[in-house]
């Protein structure tokens, strides 16, 4: 449900909604939702000074609980 | 517009004839964006409503959407009980959702949106509280003839206080400091 909510929130604000992907990972530190978008949309999802990524985090932790992390994955940085 | 939409495939219709009724859907909305500012705001409300409605569906929260245009901005309200999670402490989640909703609107219209979102009547209550606060402090400033500073507030909240102070003779207000710690100062004139 949280993944679907995050996916929906991100898809609505990007140029390439079909390229939005949200994966959930759980380790002993808790749940992390990883967001991947089209490289051209990275700036949009992060926002000026990280403002948009922060807004996404605020909404998701509010719905799902404080322990949940939201990471916007910079696909350009993948080795 | 009393005529029915013309058949777009009508071979007798000269291309680019003025007064052509745009087809329904996206094209119609965008065509009206340029000439009717109100239509832009109604369209903003519709896009925002879709975005938020789907979110409510996914997280399974009950809420009714109320779309309106107030002055020069679209206003969307999610009405319902048990929406406190979407408001957050001091309205932080509400502000975040408003930000995302504005971006979703901008993504479709190509124009920056100043849409206002309210959830569970939070902003309406906050407006009433801040109007009361602004009025009370302005009276104190009048009596003491000394400036007074209020706690840091977001732009919406400061505007409410400025509006309240503007209605009182002998005082004026200004904002000082840097976001997110910008605050209102009320000074005697």
Interface residues (C-beta under 8 A of the other chain):
Chain A: X1 X4 X5 X8 X9 X12 X13 X14 X15 X44 X47 X51 X52 X54 X55 X56 X58 X59 X62 X63
Chain B: X51 X54 X55 X58 X59 X60 X85 X86 X88 X92 X93 X95 X96 X97 X99 X100 X103 X104 X107
